[in-house]
Amino acid sequence: MLKILGRATSTNVQKVLWFCDEAGVAYDHDNDIGGAFGQNDTPEYLAMNPNGKVPTVIDDHFVMWESNSVIRYLARKHKSALYPSEFEARNLVERWMDWELSVVAPHQGTVLVGLVRTKPEDRDNAKIEASRQAWARGMTILDGQLGETAYVAGDEFTLADIPLGPIAHRFFSLDIERPDLPNLRRWYEALSTRPAFQKWCLIEMA
Ligand SMILES: N[C@@H](CCC(=O)N[C@@H](CS)C(=O)NCC(=O)O)C(=O)O
């Protein structure tokens, strides 16, 4: 059976768990790896994933890391309709997944670590504020897209929504200044009706 290694408080682990539940893929989940649990710096773990990050996902003999790449693999393997095969539709899905990792994930990470995992006296407030602004600019771009389409890559829920959903949850849950983004809010509320998103992503940040 598929093995998913990594604490469920990580948005990158959440993506894999959420996708598997949406697509009906069975898995074993070892939550006690990463963050306060540690275990991701052992020689055994680093032999599987030299980054020492979560998630690591094992499909029989095949070891994977990079969460977006993992969910694309699983979607193809299980012939999920969430990953369209038509060229242009697939490009839109992949574009937003790449955009999530390259444009918004690093900034949301800086804000989360700064505000949730760092004592007030140890915070680099200028760095947190610069990332908050960059993150808000990214979410404003996404709000523009969601003013055109119901979901991120079109009018249907697809794989493109999965990496961005947990990031939107943090954006709306952290005590930060935010621009008014009604399309983003409407989409986030639509995601919040999905049981697998509720289970894995609408959780307290840690
Ligand atoms: N691009 C990687 C990023 C993985 C990553 O940075 N994971 C973080 C958690 S979100 C991590 O492992 N942090 C160290 C830890 O949890 O101990 C992916 O998408 O899988």
The ligand as an SDF file (V2000), in Angstrom:
LIG
                    3D

 20 19  0  0  0  0  0  0  0  0999 V2000
    8.9480   21.5470   -2.2740 N   0  0  0  0  0  0  0  0  0  0  0  0
    8.8380   20.5350   -1.2410 C   0  0  0  0  0  0  0  0  0  0  0  0
    8.9050   21.2570    0.0880 C   0  0  0  0  0  0  0  0  0  0  0  0
    8.9450   20.2980    1.2710 C   0  0  0  0  0  0  0  0  0  0  0  0
    9.0640   21.0760    2.5590 C   0  0  0  0  0  0  0  0  0  0  0  0
    9.6840   22.1600    2.6050 O   0  0  0  0  0  0  0  0  0  0  0  0
    8.4880   20.5310    3.6400 N   0  0  0  0  0  0  0  0  0  0  0  0
    8.5650   21.2020    4.9300 C   0  0  0  0  0  0  0  0  0  0  0  0
    7.1950   21.1910    5.5990 C   0  0  0  0  0  0  0  0  0  0  0  0
    5.9980   22.0860    4.6790 S   0  0  0  0  0  0  0  0  0  0  0  0
    9.5210   20.4430    5.8340 C   0  0  0  0  0  0  0  0  0  0  0  0
    9.7850   19.2700    5.6390 O   0  0  0  0  0  0  0  0  0  0  0  0
   10.0400   21.1240    6.8700 N   0  0  0  0  0  0  0  0  0  0  0  0
   10.9040   20.5110    7.8210 C   0  0  0  0  0  0  0  0  0  0  0  0
   10.1670   19.7180    8.8690 C   0  0  0  0  0  0  0  0  0  0  0  0
    8.9300   19.6160    8.8450 O   0  0  0  0  0  0  0  0  0  0  0  0
   10.8590   19.1880    9.7400 O   0  0  0  0  0  0  0  0  0  0  0  0
    7.5130   19.7860   -1.4270 C   0  0  0  0  0  0  0  0  0  0  0  0
    6.5990   20.3590   -2.0330 O   0  0  0  0  0  0  0  0  0  0  0  0
    7.3930   18.6130   -1.0160 O   0  0  0  0  0  0  0  0  0  0  0  0
  1  2  1  0
  2  3  1  0
  2 18  1  0
  3  4  1  0
  4  5  1  0
  5  6  2  0
  5  7  1  0
  7  8  1  0
  8  9  1  0
  8 11  1  0
  9 10  1  0
 11 12  2  0
 11 13  1  0
 13 14  1  0
 14 15  1  0
 15 16  2  0
 15 17  1  0
 18 19  2  0
 18 20  1  0
M  END
$$$$
